[in-house]
């Protein structure tokens, strides 16, 4: 059975790549439901997909990515426009699933698909509501611990006895939770002391702990630092876009710095960059840094 899978995998790599993207797009469609319904405390199972006018959406109008373009961004039942966010989330999820498949082993990429899905949900909910539900932050920590035991390759531990590898992987996951959440918690407390106001929500603390469960402490530290850089760059671009839209008019809404800004998406971006492109480089850097200290 395993030999047959490996044979097909090696013989038709493009087939698996297409499947990874399509599967990601389908998952992204479900994530859109979660992003909308979970903050509203609605069931993500029932009822099925419905339009804003209340009518059920037919399956042929609910095809990931394609339906939005076929319908030109308008609902068939009431001709009302709906957000480009829906196909964007589907394309984003599909693209990241494909990137995970291309950069890691099948087992590790499967773990990353769950990781990516939960981060996408947490990020967009944080964008909309300035909060991160515990089911994603604590859920990440719990699932990271379980997957670390089942798949030690998640933390690049492979050349060892099964029990020893699982134990080492579990320790890496626990360290990621403790160090990740600990660092950001102390930063939040210091920032609150200096600024005399809440600088970071506790949801961000729990989210970075959950990220650390998958990435280990190295990835958690990078997610905090790299996410901050990504966030600053993104905010600068957003300020530029707002100024261009305003066409030189000062309507009092061009300021972003000083306002509440969701930090969860920045942490998520840093974590995804770490896993897909920077894992080996970051880990090697911290290894060299540790040698210098000790």
C-alpha positions as CSV (number, residue, x, y, z in Angstrom):
1,X,0.0,0.0,0.0
2,X,2.7,2.5,1.0
3,X,4.9,1.3,-1.8
4,X,2.0,1.9,-4.3
5,X,1.5,5.4,-3.0
6,X,5.2,6.3,-3.2
7,X,5.3,4.9,-6.8
8,X,2.3,7.1,-7.8
9,X,3.7,10.1,-5.9
10,X,7.1,9.8,-7.7
11,X,5.5,9.1,-11.1
12,X,2.9,11.8,-11.1
13,X,4.1,14.7,-8.9
14,X,2.0,17.3,-10.8
15,X,-1.2,15.4,-10.0
16,X,-0.5,15.7,-6.3
17,X,0.4,19.4,-6.7
18,X,-2.9,20.1,-8.4
19,X,-4.7,18.1,-5.8
20,X,-3.0,20.2,-3.0
21,X,-4.2,23.5,-4.5
22,X,-7.7,22.3,-5.3
23,X,-8.0,20.8,-1.8
24,X,-6.8,24.0,-0.3
25,X,-9.3,26.1,-2.3
26,X,-12.1,23.8,-1.0
27,X,-10.9,24.1,2.6
28,X,-10.7,27.9,2.0
29,X,-14.4,27.9,1.1
30,X,-15.1,26.3,4.4
31,X,-12.8,28.7,6.2
32,X,-14.9,31.6,4.8
33,X,-17.9,30.1,6.6
34,X,-15.9,29.8,9.9
35,X,-14.6,33.4,9.6
36,X,-18.1,34.7,9.3
37,X,-20.1,32.4,11.6
38,X,-17.8,31.7,14.6
39,X,-17.7,35.3,15.9
40,X,-21.4,35.4,15.4
41,X,-21.7,32.2,17.5
42,X,-23.5,30.4,14.6
43,X,-23.2,26.8,13.6
44,X,-20.6,26.2,10.9
45,X,-22.4,23.0,9.9
46,X,-26.1,24.0,9.5
47,X,-27.6,25.6,7.6
48,X,-25.6,25.2,4.3
49,X,-24.2,28.2,2.4
50,X,-26.7,31.0,2.1
51,X,-26.8,34.4,0.5
52,X,-27.1,37.6,2.5
53,X,-30.7,37.7,1.4
54,X,-31.4,34.4,3.1
55,X,-31.7,32.1,0.1
56,X,-29.7,29.0,-0.2
57,X,-26.7,29.0,-2.6
58,X,-26.8,26.3,-5.2
59,X,-23.7,24.1,-5.5
60,X,-22.9,25.3,-9.0
61,X,-22.7,28.9,-7.6
62,X,-20.5,27.8,-4.7
63,X,-17.5,26.6,-6.6
64,X,-14.3,27.7,-4.9
65,X,-12.6,30.7,-6.7
66,X,-14.5,30.1,-10.0
67,X,-18.0,31.1,-8.9
68,X,-17.1,34.7,-7.9
69,X,-15.6,35.3,-11.4
70,X,-18.4,33.5,-13.3
71,X,-21.0,35.6,-11.4
72,X,-18.9,38.7,-11.6
73,X,-19.0,39.2,-7.9
74,X,-22.8,39.3,-7.7
75,X,-25.2,36.8,-6.2
76,X,-27.4,35.0,-8.7
77,X,-30.5,35.1,-6.5
78,X,-30.6,38.8,-5.7
79,X,-27.9,40.4,-7.9
80,X,-26.2,41.9,-4.8
81,X,-22.4,42.2,-4.9
82,X,-20.4,40.1,-2.4
83,X,-16.9,40.6,-1.2
84,X,-13.8,39.6,-3.2
85,X,-12.5,38.3,0.2
86,X,-14.3,35.0,-0.5
87,X,-12.2,34.0,-3.6
88,X,-9.2,35.6,-2.0
89,X,-9.3,33.4,1.0
90,X,-9.8,30.4,-1.2
91,X,-6.9,31.3,-3.5
92,X,-4.7,32.1,-0.4
93,X,-5.4,28.8,1.2
94,X,-4.9,26.8,-2.0
95,X,-1.6,28.6,-2.7
96,X,-0.3,28.0,0.8
97,X,-1.3,24.3,0.7
98,X,0.5,24.0,-2.6
99,X,3.6,25.7,-1.1
100,X,3.5,23.4,1.9
101,X,3.3,20.4,-0.3
102,X,6.2,21.6,-2.5
103,X,8.5,22.4,0.4
104,X,8.0,19.5,2.8
105,X,7.4,15.8,3.1
106,X,3.7,14.6,2.7
107,X,3.4,13.9,6.4
108,X,4.7,17.3,7.5
109,X,2.8,19.1,4.8
110,X,-0.4,17.6,6.0
111,X,0.4,18.9,9.5
112,X,1.1,22.3,8.0
113,X,-2.2,22.4,6.2
114,X,-4.0,22.2,9.5
115,X,-1.7,24.8,10.9
116,X,-2.3,27.2,7.9
117,X,-6.0,26.7,8.1
118,X,-6.2,27.7,11.7
119,X,-3.9,30.7,11.2
120,X,-6.0,32.0,8.3
121,X,-9.2,31.8,10.4
122,X,-7.6,33.4,13.4
123,X,-6.1,36.2,11.2
124,X,-9.3,37.2,9.4
125,X,-11.4,37.1,12.6
126,X,-8.7,39.3,14.3
127,X,-8.9,41.7,11.4
128,X,-12.7,42.0,11.7
129,X,-13.3,41.8,15.4
130,X,-9.9,42.5,17.1
131,X,-10.1,39.1,18.9
132,X,-8.7,35.6,18.5
133,X,-11.1,32.8,19.6
134,X,-9.5,30.3,21.9
135,X,-10.5,27.5,19.6
136,X,-7.7,28.6,17.3
137,X,-5.0,29.8,19.7
138,X,-5.5,27.0,22.3
139,X,-6.5,24.6,19.5
140,X,-3.2,25.2,17.8
141,X,-1.3,24.5,21.0
142,X,-3.2,21.2,21.7
143,X,-3.1,20.0,18.1
144,X,0.6,20.9,17.9
145,X,1.4,18.8,20.9
146,X,-0.5,15.8,19.6
147,X,0.9,16.1,16.1
148,X,4.4,16.5,17.5
149,X,4.1,13.1,19.2
150,X,2.5,11.4,16.1
151,X,4.8,13.0,13.5
152,X,8.2,13.9,15.0
153,X,9.2,15.1,11.5
154,X,7.2,18.2,12.3
155,X,10.2,19.3,14.3
156,X,12.7,17.6,11.9
157,X,13.4,14.7,14.2
158,X,13.6,11.5,12.2
159,X,16.9,9.6,12.8
160,X,16.0,8.2,16.2
161,X,14.0,5.4,17.8
162,X,10.2,6.0,17.5
163,X,9.6,6.6,21.2
164,X,12.7,8.7,21.6
165,X,11.8,10.8,18.5
166,X,8.3,11.4,19.8
167,X,9.6,12.5,23.2
168,X,12.1,14.8,21.6
169,X,9.5,16.3,19.3
170,X,7.1,16.7,22.3
171,X,9.8,18.6,24.2
172,X,10.3,20.9,21.2
173,X,6.6,21.6,21.1
174,X,6.4,22.3,24.8
175,X,9.4,24.7,24.6
176,X,7.8,26.5,21.7
177,X,4.6,27.0,23.7
178,X,6.4,28.2,26.9
179,X,9.0,30.4,25.3
180,X,6.7,31.8,22.6
181,X,3.9,32.8,24.9
182,X,6.4,33.9,27.6
183,X,8.3,36.3,25.4
184,X,5.3,38.0,24.0
185,X,3.7,38.2,27.5
186,X,6.7,40.0,28.9
187,X,6.8,42.3,25.9
188,X,3.1,43.1,26.4
189,X,3.6,43.8,30.1
190,X,6.6,46.1,29.5
191,X,4.8,47.9,26.7
192,X,1.8,48.4,28.9
193,X,4.0,49.8,31.7
194,X,5.7,52.3,29.3
195,X,2.7,53.3,27.3
196,X,0.3,53.2,30.3
197,X,-2.3,51.4,28.2
198,X,-2.9,47.9,26.9
199,X,-0.5,47.4,24.0
200,X,-1.3,43.8,23.2
201,X,-4.2,41.5,23.8
202,X,-3.9,38.2,25.7
203,X,-5.2,36.5,22.6
204,X,-1.9,37.3,20.9
205,X,0.0,35.7,23.8
206,X,-2.0,32.5,23.4
207,X,-1.7,32.5,19.6
208,X,2.1,32.7,19.7
209,X,2.1,29.9,22.1
210,X,0.1,27.8,19.7
211,X,2.4,28.8,16.9
212,X,5.3,27.6,19.0
213,X,3.7,24.2,19.4
214,X,4.2,23.6,15.7
215,X,7.4,25.6,15.0
216,X,9.3,25.1,18.2
217,X,10.8,28.0,20.1
218,X,13.0,29.1,17.2
219,X,9.9,29.5,15.0
220,X,8.0,31.3,17.7
221,X,10.8,33.9,18.2
222,X,11.0,34.4,14.4
223,X,7.2,34.7,14.1
224,X,7.3,37.5,16.7
225,X,10.3,39.3,15.1
226,X,9.5,38.6,11.4
227,X,5.8,39.2,11.9
228,X,6.6,42.7,13.3
229,X,8.7,43.5,10.3
230,X,6.0,42.2,7.9
231,X,3.3,44.1,9.8
232,X,5.3,47.4,9.7
233,X,5.9,47.0,6.0
234,X,2.2,46.2,5.4
235,X,1.0,49.2,7.5
236,X,3.3,51.5,5.5
237,X,1.8,50.2,2.2
238,X,-1.7,50.7,3.6
239,X,-1.0,54.3,4.7
240,X,0.3,55.0,1.1
241,X,-2.8,53.5,-0.4
242,X,-5.1,55.5,1.9
243,X,-3.2,58.7,1.0
244,X,-3.5,58.0,-2.7
245,X,-7.2,57.3,-2.3
246,X,-7.7,60.5,-0.4
247,X,-6.0,62.5,-3.2
248,X,-4.4,64.9,-0.8
249,X,-7.5,65.6,1.2
250,X,-7.1,65.3,5.0
251,X,-10.3,63.7,6.1
252,X,-8.8,62.7,9.5
253,X,-8.7,59.0,8.6
254,X,-5.2,58.8,7.2
255,X,-3.5,58.0,10.5
256,X,-2.9,54.3,11.3
257,X,-0.1,54.4,13.8
258,X,-1.6,55.0,17.3
259,X,-4.8,53.1,16.5
260,X,-5.5,49.6,17.5
261,X,-4.0,47.2,15.0
262,X,-4.6,43.5,15.0
263,X,-1.3,41.7,15.7
264,X,-2.5,38.2,15.2
265,X,-2.2,38.4,11.3
266,X,1.4,39.6,11.7
267,X,2.3,36.6,13.9
268,X,0.6,34.3,11.5
269,X,2.5,35.8,8.5
270,X,5.8,35.3,10.3
271,X,5.0,31.7,11.2
272,X,4.0,30.9,7.6
273,X,7.2,32.5,6.2
274,X,9.2,30.5,8.7
275,X,7.7,27.2,7.8
276,X,7.6,27.6,4.0
277,X,10.9,29.5,3.3
278,X,13.0,30.2,6.4
279,X,13.0,27.2,8.7
280,X,16.4,25.8,7.9
281,X,18.1,29.3,7.8
282,X,16.5,30.4,11.1
283,X,17.3,27.2,12.9
284,X,20.9,27.3,11.7
285,X,21.2,30.9,12.8
286,X,20.0,30.1,16.3
287,X,22.3,27.1,16.5
288,X,25.3,29.3,15.7
289,X,24.1,31.8,18.2
290,X,23.8,29.2,20.9
291,X,27.3,27.9,20.2
292,X,28.7,31.5,20.6
293,X,26.9,31.9,24.0
294,X,27.9,28.5,25.4
